[in-house]
Amino acid sequence: MLNPNLNTGGTYSLANTLLKAGTTTTYDQDATSCVINGKFATILASSTTRAAPTVDINTGEAFVTIPDDKGCVLVAGIDAGGALRVAQGGTVDLEVGTLVFKIAPHFPNIPEDFCPIGYVIVKNDSGSDYTHSSTSWTAIDVTFVDVSILPSRPQED
């Protein structure tokens, strides 16, 4: 008898990538493989100081600048070809002079051919603008979170 409740499709990372800031604007991560819509994607090799993507996977354009006292969520992942890609969520306000969001940020849209491996909660209280891939990680407050699949909302702990 056929089981109509089989899990079909599905997108998830098969290993904890230990995603973290590399030097200045780069990423460090362990090797990982992903399943995208039920099919294995090309493996992302382990790397230290992997160049950060310079364009948002959703827009194909440079990342939106995050002004002082604002933040966002960046979702890092692998495309079907095994390349590291990043999607940027919307900019949200921080309470002035703090690292507390006025309203919790949301994840960006996730393309169908993209497997999240982690996300970064970005909080800019540096006194100047932050732009992903061109401003140093050390200039802002960041929290890296590894995932197999994205949770329902970004979580800082």
For each residue, the residues with C-beta under 8 A, 3 or more apart:
1:
2:
3: 6
4:
5:
6: 3
7: 10
8: 38
9: 37 38
10: 7 35 37 38
11: 34 35 36 37 114 115 116 149
12: 34 35 115 148 149
13: 16 17 32 33 34 77 78 115 116 117 147 148 149
14: 32 33 34 35 148
15: 30 31 32 33
16: 13 30 32 146 148
17: 13 29 30 31 32 44 117 118 146
18: 28 29 30 146
19: 27 28 29 76 117 118 120 144 146
20: 27 28 29 144
21: 26 27 28 137 138 142 144
22: 25 26 27 28 48 49 50
23: 26 49
24: 136 137 138
25: 22 51 52 132 133 134 135 136 137
26: 21 22 23 48 49 50 51 52
27: 19 20 21 22 47 49 50 52 76 84
28: 18 19 20 21 22 47 48 49 50
29: 17 18 19 20 32 44 46 47 50 84 117 118
30: 15 16 17 18 46
31: 15 17 43 44 45 46
32: 13 14 15 16 17 29 43 44 78 117
33: 13 14 15 40 41 43 44
34: 11 12 13 14 40 41 44 77 78 115 117
35: 10 11 12 14 38 39 40 41 115
36: 11 39 41 78 80 112 113 114 115
37: 9 10 11 112 113
38: 8 9 10 35
39: 35 36 80
40: 33 34 35
41: 33 34 35 36 78 79 80 81 82 115
42: 78 80 81 82
43: 31 32 33 82
44: 17 29 31 32 33 34 78 82 83 84 117
45: 31
46: 29 30 31
47: 27 28 29 50
48: 22 26 28
49: 22 23 26 27 28
50: 22 26 27 28 29 47 84
51: 25 26 133
52: 25 26 27 86 132 133
53: 57 84 85 86 133
54: 62 63 133 134
55: 59 60 61 62 63
56: 59 60 61 62 63 64 86 87 88 108
57: 53 60 77 79 85 86 87 111 114
58: 87 88 108 109 111
59: 55 56
60: 55 56 57
61: 55 56
62: 54 55 56 131 133
63: 54 55 56 86 88 131 132 133
64: 56 72 88 91 131
65: 129 130 131
66: 70 71 72 91 122 124 129 130 131 140
67: 70 91 124 129
68: 124 125 126 127 128 129
69: 93 94 96 97 124 125
70: 66 67 91 92 93 94 124
71: 66 91 92 94 101 105 121 122 123 124
72: 64 66 88 89 90 91 92 105 122
73: 88 89 105 106 107 108 119 120 121 122 154
74: 86 87 88 89 119 120 122 132
75: 86 87 89 107 108 110 116 118 119 150
76: 19 27 84 85 86 116 117 118 119 120
77: 13 34 57 84 85 86 87 110 114 115 116 117 118
78: 13 32 34 36 41 42 44 82 83 84 85 114 115 117
79: 41 57 82 83 85 111 113 114 115
80: 36 39 41 42 113
81: 41 42
82: 41 42 43 44 78 79
83: 44 78 79
84: 27 29 44 50 53 76 77 78
85: 53 57 76 77 78 79 114
86: 52 53 56 57 63 74 75 76 77 132
87: 56 57 58 74 75 77 108 109 110 111 114
88: 56 58 63 64 72 73 74 108 132
89: 72 73 74 75 105 106 107 108 154
90: 72 105 106 108
91: 64 66 67 70 71 72
92: 70 71 72 101 102 103 104 105
93: 69 70 101 102 103
94: 69 70 71 98 99 100 101 102 123 124 125
95: 98 100 101 102
96: 69
97: 69 125
98: 94 95 125
99: 94 123 125 141
100: 94 95
101: 71 92 93 94 95 104 105 123
102: 92 93 94 95
103: 92 93
104: 92 101 153 154
105: 71 72 73 89 90 92 101 121 154
106: 73 89 90 153 154
107: 73 75 89 110 119 150 153 154
108: 56 58 73 75 87 88 89 90
109: 58 87
110: 75 77 87 107 114 116 150
111: 57 58 79 87 114
112: 36 37
113: 36 37 79 80
114: 11 36 57 77 78 79 85 87 110 111
115: 11 12 13 34 35 36 41 77 78 79
116: 11 13 75 76 77 110 119 147 149 150
117: 13 17 19 29 32 34 44 76 77 78 146 147
118: 17 19 29 75 76 77 144 145 146 147
119: 73 74 75 76 107 116 144 145 147 150 154
120: 19 73 74 76 142 143 144 145
121: 71 73 105 142 143 145 154 156
122: 66 71 72 73 74 130 132 140 141 142
123: 71 94 99 101 140 141 142
124: 66 67 68 69 70 71 94 129 130 139 140 141
125: 68 69 94 97 98 99 140 141
126: 68 130 139 140
127: 68
128: 68 139
129: 65 66 67 68 124 135
130: 65 66 122 124 126 135 139 140
131: 62 63 64 65 66 134 135
132: 25 52 63 74 86 88 122 135
133: 25 51 52 53 54 62 63
134: 25 54 131
135: 25 129 130 131 132 139 140
136: 24 25 139
137: 21 24 25 140 142
138: 21 24
139: 124 126 128 130 135 136
140: 66 122 123 124 125 126 130 135 137
141: 99 122 123 124 125
142: 21 120 121 122 123 137
143: 120 121 156
144: 19 20 21 118 119 120
145: 118 119 120 121 154 155 156
146: 16 17 18 19 117 118
147: 13 116 117 118 119 150 151
148: 12 13 14 16
149: 11 12 13 116
150: 75 107 110 116 119 147
151: 147 154 155
152:
153: 104 106 107
154: 73 89 104 105 106 107 119 121 145 151
155: 145 151
156: 121 143 145
157:
